[in-house]
Amino acid sequence: MKLIWKLLRRHISLPQFAGFSLANLFGMLVVMLSLQFYNDVKPLFSEDDGLIRPDFLVLNKRVSALNSMGLGSSGTFTEKELNDLKAQTFTKRVGTFTASQYKVSCSMGIEGLAQFGTEMFFESVPDDFVDVDLSKWHFNEGEDYVPIIIPKTYLSIYNFGFAQSQNLPKISEGIVGMVEMTISMRGNGLHEYIKGRVVGFSTRLNTILVPESFIRWSNERYAPDSDNEPSRIILEVHNPADDSIVDYINEKGYDMEDDKLDSGRMMFFLKLISGIVMLVGMFISLLSFYILMLSIYLLVEKNTEKIRTLLLIGYSPAKVALPYQVLTIGMNATVLLLATLGLSLLRSLYMLNLSTVFPQMNQGSILSATMFGVMLFLLVSLLNITIIRHRINQIWKN
């Protein structure tokens, strides 16, 4: 074995292998860093509590002066219009808002604090569009309790507007979740009460939500003759950067929340840019692996006669191939280790800045990017081992 190592060292160019290793290191670091950065910033763009929600648009028909005077169209979506929207290429799925058609009022309070009472309304959407834990989101006929979701903006308006001006205590999300509401429902000659509790706060939907099963039951009970055509719809799109969405909405005269489309586009471009950077890194990494493999292959070719002699005097192909295989695996492992250390260092730098701007940001870990690097290392090393062994076997057969 020492003889084979001596033979191998005579033809190794250290500057050449150092250059290959640096190119390999750069490629792997780019791949791992782009994947890690995407995983780190994705919650800011896609999670329900993030800066930008997924690709959901809330649409309604424009309210004109004629509508205000009770003239013109009803402002609701017909079945034909919904089917037309579902048929568009940019549409992934469509859900409708169903509003309560009866009078609703609510009273709530905490002992020792202020008591509140107000007229209100309810709406519902299909459960798939609700951005809270669905295990708490259900209602069955005969129950005396209904879960409620309110927008986070409502709590902010109370805490930083109403409460501050009226010298009232501010309320946290946890406190609101502990408060039991008494809800009054009137209609169809009935006046009944039910308990309610806030089970979540939505950043996606700016309305007071109750389960769809509750809206269906209560509308049938308190407003059986009401018109239930939806006045608002929620739309999930495939690609928020698709210009045909804006063209379609303008053509139909619909309105949507202003930031929704721009937010979705930002999420789309984040995915696109991260994907491009990863592909560039993969290309650099694979190219450097290929050049390294080519160098090892040429090294074997230079020693063909000496390798043949070693095989003839009794060395097995596996023993002759082992030094070349150890060399490539050692270089690949060194590159992986340095890339992981570089990733950890660079991530700590950008996370320090991001956490300053977004204190709620989850720190996470580099496990997924490291595992991806390990998988890439194993794949390429296995390929190198196979190619080297195949070439030594060819020499042996010849």
VODO-183473 format. One record per residue (C-alpha): residue number from 0; x, y, z. Coordinates in nm, 2 decimals, always signed. Layout:
// VODO-183473
+------+--------+--------+--------+
: resi :     c1 :     c2 :     c3 :
+------+--------+--------+--------+
:  NUM :      X :      Y :      Z :
...
+------+--------+--------+--------+
***
This chain:
// VODO-183473
+------+--------+--------+--------+
: resi :     c1 :     c2 :     c3 :
+------+--------+--------+--------+
:    0 :  +0.00 :  +0.00 :  +0.00 :
:    1 :  +0.29 :  +0.24 :  +0.08 :
:    2 :  +0.42 :  +0.17 :  -0.27 :
:    3 :  +0.09 :  +0.29 :  -0.43 :
:    4 :  +0.08 :  +0.60 :  -0.22 :
:    5 :  +0.44 :  +0.69 :  -0.32 :
:    6 :  +0.34 :  +0.64 :  -0.68 :
:    7 :  +0.04 :  +0.86 :  -0.64 :
:    8 :  +0.23 :  +1.14 :  -0.47 :
:    9 :  +0.48 :  +1.17 :  -0.76 :
:   10 :  +0.22 :  +1.30 :  -1.00 :
:   11 :  +0.00 :  +1.51 :  -0.77 :
:   12 :  +0.00 :  +1.89 :  -0.84 :
:   13 :  -0.10 :  +2.05 :  -0.51 :
:   14 :  -0.18 :  +2.40 :  -0.67 :
:   15 :  -0.40 :  +2.22 :  -0.92 :
:   16 :  -0.59 :  +2.03 :  -0.66 :
:   17 :  -0.61 :  +2.34 :  -0.44 :
:   18 :  -0.78 :  +2.53 :  -0.72 :
:   19 :  -1.03 :  +2.25 :  -0.78 :
:   20 :  -1.11 :  +2.24 :  -0.41 :
:   21 :  -1.17 :  +2.62 :  -0.39 :
:   22 :  -1.40 :  +2.60 :  -0.69 :
:   23 :  -1.58 :  +2.31 :  -0.53 :
:   24 :  -1.60 :  +2.49 :  -0.20 :
:   25 :  -1.74 :  +2.80 :  -0.36 :
:   26 :  -2.01 :  +2.60 :  -0.55 :
:   27 :  -2.12 :  +2.40 :  -0.25 :
:   28 :  -2.12 :  +2.71 :  -0.02 :
:   29 :  -2.35 :  +2.89 :  -0.27 :
:   30 :  -2.59 :  +2.60 :  -0.29 :
:   31 :  -2.61 :  +2.56 :  +0.09 :
:   32 :  -2.63 :  +2.93 :  +0.16 :
:   33 :  -2.91 :  +2.99 :  -0.09 :
:   34 :  -3.11 :  +2.70 :  +0.05 :
:   35 :  -3.05 :  +2.82 :  +0.41 :
:   36 :  -3.13 :  +3.18 :  +0.33 :
:   37 :  -3.46 :  +3.07 :  +0.16 :
:   38 :  -3.55 :  +2.86 :  +0.46 :
:   39 :  -3.47 :  +3.15 :  +0.70 :
:   40 :  -3.67 :  +3.42 :  +0.53 :
:   41 :  -3.95 :  +3.21 :  +0.40 :
:   42 :  -4.16 :  +3.25 :  +0.72 :
:   43 :  -4.15 :  +3.63 :  +0.68 :
:   44 :  -4.32 :  +3.59 :  +0.34 :
:   45 :  -4.54 :  +3.28 :  +0.37 :
:   46 :  -4.65 :  +3.20 :  +0.72 :
:   47 :  -4.97 :  +3.33 :  +0.86 :
:   48 :  -4.79 :  +3.56 :  +1.11 :
:   49 :  -4.53 :  +3.67 :  +0.85 :
:   50 :  -4.50 :  +3.99 :  +0.66 :
:   51 :  -4.65 :  +3.85 :  +0.35 :
:   52 :  -4.92 :  +3.58 :  +0.34 :
:   53 :  -4.95 :  +3.31 :  +0.07 :
:   54 :  -5.11 :  +3.39 :  -0.27 :
:   55 :  -5.46 :  +3.47 :  -0.15 :
:   56 :  -5.67 :  +3.75 :  -0.30 :
:   57 :  -6.00 :  +3.88 :  -0.16 :
:   58 :  -6.22 :  +4.02 :  -0.43 :
:   59 :  -6.55 :  +4.21 :  -0.42 :
:   60 :  -6.75 :  +4.42 :  -0.67 :
:   61 :  -6.69 :  +4.79 :  -0.68 :
:   62 :  -6.94 :  +5.00 :  -0.49 :
:   63 :  -7.08 :  +5.28 :  -0.71 :
:   64 :  -7.30 :  +5.58 :  -0.64 :
:   65 :  -7.59 :  +5.38 :  -0.79 :
:   66 :  -7.54 :  +5.10 :  -0.54 :
:   67 :  -7.54 :  +5.35 :  -0.25 :
:   68 :  -7.88 :  +5.47 :  -0.36 :
:   69 :  -8.01 :  +5.12 :  -0.39 :
:   70 :  -8.00 :  +5.11 :  -0.77 :
:   71 :  -7.78 :  +4.91 :  -1.01 :
:   72 :  -7.66 :  +4.56 :  -0.94 :
:   73 :  -7.68 :  +4.39 :  -0.61 :
:   74 :  -7.30 :  +4.36 :  -0.57 :
:   75 :  -7.30 :  +3.99 :  -0.53 :
:   76 :  -7.13 :  +3.72 :  -0.73 :
:   77 :  -7.35 :  +3.49 :  -0.94 :
:   78 :  -7.29 :  +3.12 :  -1.00 :
:   79 :  -7.19 :  +3.20 :  -1.36 :
:   80 :  -6.93 :  +3.46 :  -1.25 :
:   81 :  -6.78 :  +3.21 :  -1.00 :
:   82 :  -6.76 :  +2.94 :  -1.26 :
:   83 :  -6.59 :  +3.18 :  -1.50 :
:   84 :  -6.34 :  +3.27 :  -1.23 :
:   85 :  -6.27 :  +2.91 :  -1.15 :
:   86 :  -6.20 :  +2.84 :  -1.52 :
:   87 :  -5.92 :  +3.10 :  -1.54 :
:   88 :  -5.57 :  +2.96 :  -1.59 :
:   89 :  -5.43 :  +3.16 :  -1.29 :
:   90 :  -5.69 :  +3.02 :  -1.05 :
:   91 :  -5.59 :  +2.75 :  -0.80 :
:   92 :  -5.91 :  +2.75 :  -0.59 :
:   93 :  -6.20 :  +2.97 :  -0.51 :
:   94 :  -6.39 :  +3.02 :  -0.18 :
:   95 :  -6.69 :  +3.23 :  -0.10 :
:   96 :  -6.77 :  +3.45 :  +0.20 :
:   97 :  -7.10 :  +3.37 :  +0.36 :
:   98 :  -7.24 :  +3.65 :  +0.57 :
:   99 :  -7.49 :  +3.63 :  +0.86 :
:  100 :  -7.83 :  +3.76 :  +0.74 :
:  101 :  -7.97 :  +3.83 :  +1.09 :
:  102 :  -7.90 :  +4.08 :  +1.37 :
:  103 :  -7.60 :  +4.00 :  +1.59 :
:  104 :  -7.48 :  +4.18 :  +1.90 :
:  105 :  -7.21 :  +4.08 :  +2.15 :
:  106 :  -7.13 :  +4.16 :  +2.51 :
:  107 :  -6.80 :  +4.07 :  +2.68 :
:  108 :  -6.58 :  +4.17 :  +2.96 :
:  109 :  -6.33 :  +4.06 :  +3.23 :
:  110 :  -6.42 :  +4.09 :  +3.60 :
:  111 :  -6.26 :  +4.41 :  +3.74 :
:  112 :  -6.21 :  +4.55 :  +3.39 :
:  113 :  -6.43 :  +4.74 :  +3.14 :
:  114 :  -6.74 :  +4.57 :  +3.00 :
:  115 :  -6.81 :  +4.60 :  +2.63 :
:  116 :  -7.11 :  +4.56 :  +2.41 :
:  117 :  -7.16 :  +4.61 :  +2.04 :
:  118 :  -7.36 :  +4.53 :  +1.73 :
:  119 :  -7.16 :  +4.31 :  +1.50 :
:  120 :  -7.17 :  +4.07 :  +1.21 :
:  121 :  -7.04 :  +3.72 :  +1.12 :
:  122 :  -6.89 :  +3.58 :  +0.80 :
:  123 :  -6.75 :  +3.24 :  +0.71 :
:  124 :  -6.52 :  +3.10 :  +0.45 :
:  125 :  -6.44 :  +2.73 :  +0.37 :
:  126 :  -6.22 :  +2.58 :  +0.63 :
:  127 :  -5.92 :  +2.54 :  +0.39 :
:  128 :  -5.88 :  +2.92 :  +0.38 :
:  129 :  -5.88 :  +2.96 :  +0.76 :
:  130 :  -5.53 :  +3.04 :  +0.90 :
:  131 :  -5.57 :  +2.90 :  +1.26 :
:  132 :  -5.56 :  +2.56 :  +1.42 :
:  133 :  -5.86 :  +2.38 :  +1.27 :
:  134 :  -5.88 :  +2.14 :  +1.57 :
:  135 :  -6.07 :  +2.43 :  +1.75 :
:  136 :  -6.27 :  +2.53 :  +1.45 :
:  137 :  -6.59 :  +2.33 :  +1.45 :
:  138 :  -6.96 :  +2.38 :  +1.53 :
:  139 :  -7.24 :  +2.12 :  +1.55 :
:  140 :  -7.61 :  +2.20 :  +1.58 :
:  141 :  -7.73 :  +2.21 :  +1.94 :
:  142 :  -7.40 :  +2.32 :  +2.08 :
:  143 :  -7.41 :  +2.63 :  +2.30 :
:  144 :  -7.06 :  +2.76 :  +2.21 :
:  145 :  -6.92 :  +2.90 :  +1.88 :
:  146 :  -6.55 :  +2.96 :  +1.81 :
:  147 :  -6.46 :  +3.31 :  +1.66 :
:  148 :  -6.16 :  +3.45 :  +1.47 :
:  149 :  -6.10 :  +3.82 :  +1.46 :
:  150 :  -5.85 :  +4.02 :  +1.26 :
:  151 :  -5.53 :  +4.11 :  +1.44 :
:  152 :  -5.58 :  +4.47 :  +1.32 :
:  153 :  -5.89 :  +4.49 :  +1.54 :
:  154 :  -5.69 :  +4.42 :  +1.86 :
:  155 :  -5.43 :  +4.68 :  +1.75 :
:  156 :  -5.70 :  +4.94 :  +1.69 :
:  157 :  -5.83 :  +4.88 :  +2.04 :
:  158 :  -5.49 :  +4.88 :  +2.22 :
:  159 :  -5.33 :  +5.17 :  +2.04 :
:  160 :  -5.64 :  +5.37 :  +1.96 :
:  161 :  -5.95 :  +5.33 :  +2.17 :
:  162 :  -5.79 :  +5.20 :  +2.49 :
:  163 :  -5.52 :  +5.47 :  +2.49 :
:  164 :  -5.76 :  +5.75 :  +2.43 :
:  165 :  -6.01 :  +5.63 :  +2.69 :
:  166 :  -5.75 :  +5.54 :  +2.95 :
:  167 :  -5.85 :  +5.17 :  +2.94 :
:  168 :  -5.61 :  +4.88 :  +2.99 :
:  169 :  -5.45 :  +4.72 :  +2.69 :
:  170 :  -5.54 :  +4.36 :  +2.62 :
:  171 :  -5.31 :  +4.08 :  +2.49 :
:  172 :  -5.41 :  +3.80 :  +2.25 :
:  173 :  -5.40 :  +3.56 :  +2.54 :
:  174 :  -5.64 :  +3.76 :  +2.75 :
:  175 :  -5.88 :  +3.79 :  +2.46 :
:  176 :  -5.88 :  +3.42 :  +2.42 :
:  177 :  -5.98 :  +3.37 :  +2.78 :
:  178 :  -6.28 :  +3.61 :  +2.76 :
:  179 :  -6.62 :  +3.44 :  +2.71 :
:  180 :  -6.86 :  +3.64 :  +2.49 :
:  181 :  -7.24 :  +3.64 :  +2.51 :
:  182 :  -7.38 :  +3.66 :  +2.16 :
:  183 :  -7.73 :  +3.77 :  +2.09 :
:  184 :  -7.90 :  +3.65 :  +1.76 :
:  185 :  -8.23 :  +3.80 :  +1.64 :
:  186 :  -8.44 :  +3.71 :  +1.34 :
:  187 :  -8.74 :  +3.51 :  +1.21 :
:  188 :  -8.93 :  +3.60 :  +1.53 :
:  189 :  -8.65 :  +3.44 :  +1.75 :
:  190 :  -8.41 :  +3.60 :  +2.00 :
:  191 :  -8.16 :  +3.36 :  +2.14 :
:  192 :  -7.82 :  +3.36 :  +2.30 :
:  193 :  -7.50 :  +3.16 :  +2.25 :
:  194 :  -7.16 :  +3.17 :  +2.40 :
:  195 :  -6.85 :  +3.25 :  +2.19 :
:  196 :  -6.48 :  +3.26 :  +2.24 :
:  197 :  -6.19 :  +3.40 :  +2.03 :
:  198 :  -5.98 :  +3.10 :  +1.92 :
:  199 :  -5.74 :  +3.29 :  +1.69 :
:  200 :  -5.64 :  +3.61 :  +1.51 :
:  201 :  -5.62 :  +3.62 :  +1.14 :
:  202 :  -5.37 :  +3.82 :  +0.93 :
:  203 :  -5.53 :  +3.70 :  +0.61 :
:  204 :  -5.89 :  +3.79 :  +0.64 :
:  205 :  -6.02 :  +4.12 :  +0.76 :
:  206 :  -6.35 :  +4.01 :  +0.90 :
:  207 :  -6.51 :  +3.84 :  +1.20 :
:  208 :  -6.51 :  +3.47 :  +1.12 :
:  209 :  -6.72 :  +3.18 :  +1.25 :
:  210 :  -6.73 :  +2.82 :  +1.12 :
:  211 :  -6.91 :  +2.77 :  +0.79 :
:  212 :  -7.14 :  +2.51 :  +0.96 :
:  213 :  -7.25 :  +2.77 :  +1.21 :
:  214 :  -7.34 :  +3.03 :  +0.94 :
:  215 :  -7.54 :  +2.78 :  +0.75 :
:  216 :  -7.73 :  +2.67 :  +1.06 :
:  217 :  -7.79 :  +3.02 :  +1.19 :
:  218 :  -7.90 :  +3.16 :  +0.86 :
:  219 :  -8.15 :  +2.88 :  +0.81 :
:  220 :  -8.28 :  +2.94 :  +1.16 :
:  221 :  -8.29 :  +3.32 :  +1.19 :
:  222 :  -8.31 :  +3.42 :  +0.82 :
:  223 :  -8.45 :  +3.13 :  +0.62 :
:  224 :  -8.57 :  +3.35 :  +0.33 :
:  225 :  -8.25 :  +3.55 :  +0.28 :
:  226 :  -8.05 :  +3.57 :  -0.03 :
:  227 :  -7.71 :  +3.40 :  +0.03 :
:  228 :  -7.53 :  +3.50 :  -0.28 :
:  229 :  -7.17 :  +3.59 :  -0.18 :
:  230 :  -7.06 :  +3.95 :  -0.20 :
:  231 :  -6.69 :  +3.87 :  -0.15 :
:  232 :  -6.47 :  +3.58 :  -0.26 :
:  233 :  -6.13 :  +3.46 :  -0.16 :
:  234 :  -5.91 :  +3.34 :  -0.44 :
:  235 :  -5.58 :  +3.14 :  -0.44 :
:  236 :  -5.37 :  +3.18 :  -0.75 :
:  237 :  -5.08 :  +2.97 :  -0.89 :
:  238 :  -4.86 :  +3.26 :  -0.98 :
:  239 :  -4.92 :  +3.61 :  -0.83 :
:  240 :  -4.69 :  +3.76 :  -1.08 :
:  241 :  -4.92 :  +3.67 :  -1.37 :
:  242 :  -5.03 :  +3.99 :  -1.54 :
:  243 :  -5.35 :  +3.83 :  -1.65 :
:  244 :  -5.48 :  +3.85 :  -1.29 :
:  245 :  -5.48 :  +4.23 :  -1.29 :
:  246 :  -5.62 :  +4.24 :  -1.65 :
:  247 :  -5.91 :  +4.00 :  -1.55 :
:  248 :  -5.99 :  +4.19 :  -1.23 :
:  249 :  -5.99 :  +4.53 :  -1.42 :
:  250 :  -6.20 :  +4.39 :  -1.70 :
:  251 :  -6.46 :  +4.25 :  -1.46 :
:  252 :  -6.46 :  +4.57 :  -1.25 :
:  253 :  -6.37 :  +4.39 :  -0.93 :
:  254 :  -6.18 :  +4.53 :  -0.63 :
:  255 :  -5.92 :  +4.36 :  -0.41 :
:  256 :  -5.71 :  +4.45 :  -0.11 :
:  257 :  -5.43 :  +4.66 :  -0.24 :
:  258 :  -5.13 :  +4.48 :  -0.10 :
:  259 :  -5.24 :  +4.13 :  -0.17 :
:  260 :  -5.11 :  +4.10 :  -0.53 :
:  261 :  -4.78 :  +4.28 :  -0.46 :
:  262 :  -4.72 :  +4.05 :  -0.16 :
:  263 :  -4.78 :  +3.74 :  -0.36 :
:  264 :  -4.55 :  +3.87 :  -0.63 :
:  265 :  -4.27 :  +3.92 :  -0.37 :
:  266 :  -4.31 :  +3.57 :  -0.25 :
:  267 :  -4.30 :  +3.44 :  -0.61 :
:  268 :  -3.98 :  +3.63 :  -0.69 :
:  269 :  -3.82 :  +3.51 :  -0.37 :
:  270 :  -3.87 :  +3.16 :  -0.48 :
:  271 :  -3.75 :  +3.24 :  -0.83 :
:  272 :  -3.43 :  +3.42 :  -0.72 :
:  273 :  -3.35 :  +3.15 :  -0.46 :
:  274 :  -3.40 :  +2.88 :  -0.73 :
:  275 :  -3.18 :  +3.06 :  -0.98 :
:  276 :  -2.90 :  +3.11 :  -0.72 :
:  277 :  -2.93 :  +2.74 :  -0.62 :
:  278 :  -2.90 :  +2.63 :  -0.98 :
:  279 :  -2.59 :  +2.85 :  -1.04 :
:  280 :  -2.44 :  +2.70 :  -0.72 :
:  281 :  -2.52 :  +2.35 :  -0.83 :
:  282 :  -2.37 :  +2.41 :  -1.17 :
:  283 :  -2.05 :  +2.55 :  -1.02 :
:  284 :  -2.03 :  +2.27 :  -0.77 :
:  285 :  -2.10 :  +1.99 :  -1.02 :
:  286 :  -1.85 :  +2.14 :  -1.27 :
:  287 :  -1.58 :  +2.15 :  -1.00 :
:  288 :  -1.66 :  +1.79 :  -0.91 :
:  289 :  -1.63 :  +1.70 :  -1.27 :
:  290 :  -1.30 :  +1.87 :  -1.31 :
:  291 :  -1.17 :  +1.71 :  -1.00 :
:  292 :  -1.28 :  +1.37 :  -1.13 :
:  293 :  -1.12 :  +1.44 :  -1.46 :
:  294 :  -0.79 :  +1.53 :  -1.29 :
:  295 :  -0.80 :  +1.20 :  -1.09 :
:  296 :  -0.89 :  +1.01 :  -1.41 :
:  297 :  -0.59 :  +1.17 :  -1.59 :
:  298 :  -0.37 :  +1.09 :  -1.29 :
:  299 :  -0.47 :  +0.72 :  -1.33 :
:  300 :  -0.40 :  +0.74 :  -1.70 :
:  301 :  -0.05 :  +0.87 :  -1.63 :
:  302 :  +0.02 :  +0.57 :  -1.41 :
:  303 :  -0.14 :  +0.31 :  -1.63 :
:  304 :  +0.17 :  +0.11 :  -1.69 :
:  305 :  +0.28 :  +0.12 :  -1.32 :
:  306 :  -0.08 :  +0.03 :  -1.21 :
:  307 :  -0.07 :  -0.26 :  -1.46 :
:  308 :  +0.26 :  -0.38 :  -1.31 :
:  309 :  +0.12 :  -0.36 :  -0.96 :
:  310 :  -0.18 :  -0.57 :  -1.07 :
:  311 :  +0.04 :  -0.83 :  -1.23 :
:  312 :  +0.26 :  -0.87 :  -0.92 :
:  313 :  -0.05 :  -0.95 :  -0.71 :
:  314 :  -0.22 :  -0.63 :  -0.60 :
:  315 :  -0.60 :  -0.65 :  -0.63 :
:  316 :  -0.79 :  -0.38 :  -0.83 :
:  317 :  -0.96 :  -0.28 :  -0.50 :
:  318 :  -0.62 :  -0.21 :  -0.33 :
:  319 :  -0.49 :  -0.02 :  -0.63 :
:  320 :  -0.81 :  +0.19 :  -0.66 :
:  321 :  -0.82 :  +0.27 :  -0.28 :
:  322 :  -0.57 :  +0.55 :  -0.27 :
:  323 :  -0.73 :  +0.74 :  -0.55 :
:  324 :  -1.07 :  +0.69 :  -0.39 :
:  325 :  -0.95 :  +0.81 :  -0.05 :
:  326 :  -0.80 :  +1.12 :  -0.21 :
:  327 :  -1.13 :  +1.22 :  -0.37 :
:  328 :  -1.34 :  +1.14 :  -0.07 :
:  329 :  -1.09 :  +1.33 :  +0.16 :
:  330 :  -1.11 :  +1.64 :  -0.06 :
:  331 :  -1.49 :  +1.62 :  -0.09 :
:  332 :  -1.52 :  +1.58 :  +0.29 :
:  333 :  -1.28 :  +1.87 :  +0.35 :
:  334 :  -1.49 :  +2.09 :  +0.11 :
:  335 :  -1.81 :  +1.99 :  +0.29 :
:  336 :  -1.66 :  +2.07 :  +0.63 :
:  337 :  -1.53 :  +2.41 :  +0.52 :
:  338 :  -1.86 :  +2.49 :  +0.34 :
:  339 :  -2.06 :  +2.41 :  +0.66 :
:  340 :  -1.83 :  +2.63 :  +0.87 :
:  341 :  -1.86 :  +2.91 :  +0.61 :
:  342 :  -2.24 :  +2.87 :  +0.61 :
:  343 :  -2.26 :  +2.90 :  +0.98 :
:  344 :  -2.04 :  +3.21 :  +0.98 :
:  345 :  -2.23 :  +3.39 :  +0.70 :
:  346 :  -2.57 :  +3.29 :  +0.84 :
:  347 :  -2.48 :  +3.44 :  +1.18 :
:  348 :  -2.39 :  +3.76 :  +1.01 :
:  349 :  -2.72 :  +3.80 :  +0.81 :
:  350 :  -2.94 :  +3.67 :  +1.09 :
:  351 :  -2.80 :  +3.93 :  +1.33 :
:  352 :  -2.92 :  +4.20 :  +1.09 :
:  353 :  -3.25 :  +4.03 :  +1.02 :
:  354 :  -3.33 :  +3.97 :  +1.39 :
:  355 :  -3.27 :  +4.34 :  +1.45 :
:  356 :  -3.53 :  +4.44 :  +1.20 :
:  357 :  -3.77 :  +4.15 :  +1.27 :
:  358 :  -3.75 :  +4.05 :  +1.64 :
:  359 :  -4.02 :  +3.79 :  +1.60 :
:  360 :  -3.81 :  +3.60 :  +1.35 :
:  361 :  -3.75 :  +3.23 :  +1.43 :
:  362 :  -3.38 :  +3.16 :  +1.45 :
:  363 :  -3.41 :  +2.80 :  +1.32 :
:  364 :  -3.10 :  +2.59 :  +1.24 :
:  365 :  -2.87 :  +2.50 :  +0.95 :
:  366 :  -2.97 :  +2.13 :  +0.97 :
:  367 :  -3.16 :  +2.12 :  +0.64 :
:  368 :  -2.88 :  +2.29 :  +0.44 :
:  369 :  -2.62 :  +2.07 :  +0.60 :
:  370 :  -2.81 :  +1.76 :  +0.52 :
:  371 :  -2.84 :  +1.87 :  +0.16 :
:  372 :  -2.46 :  +1.92 :  +0.15 :
:  373 :  -2.41 :  +1.57 :  +0.30 :
:  374 :  -2.64 :  +1.42 :  +0.04 :
:  375 :  -2.45 :  +1.60 :  -0.24 :
:  376 :  -2.12 :  +1.48 :  -0.09 :
:  377 :  -2.23 :  +1.12 :  -0.07 :
:  378 :  -2.37 :  +1.13 :  -0.42 :
:  379 :  -2.06 :  +1.27 :  -0.58 :
:  380 :  -1.82 :  +1.06 :  -0.37 :
:  381 :  -2.01 :  +0.74 :  -0.47 :
:  382 :  -1.99 :  +0.85 :  -0.84 :
:  383 :  -1.61 :  +0.91 :  -0.80 :
:  384 :  -1.55 :  +0.57 :  -0.63 :
:  385 :  -1.75 :  +0.39 :  -0.90 :
:  386 :  -1.56 :  +0.57 :  -1.19 :
:  387 :  -1.22 :  +0.51 :  -1.04 :
:  388 :  -1.29 :  +0.14 :  -0.97 :
:  389 :  -1.43 :  +0.10 :  -1.32 :
:  390 :  -1.11 :  +0.24 :  -1.48 :
:  391 :  -0.88 :  +0.02 :  -1.27 :
:  392 :  -1.09 :  -0.28 :  -1.36 :
:  393 :  -1.05 :  -0.19 :  -1.73 :
:  394 :  -0.67 :  -0.17 :  -1.69 :
:  395 :  -0.68 :  -0.51 :  -1.51 :
:  396 :  -0.89 :  -0.67 :  -1.79 :
:  397 :  -0.66 :  -0.54 :  -2.06 :
+------+--------+--------+--------+
***
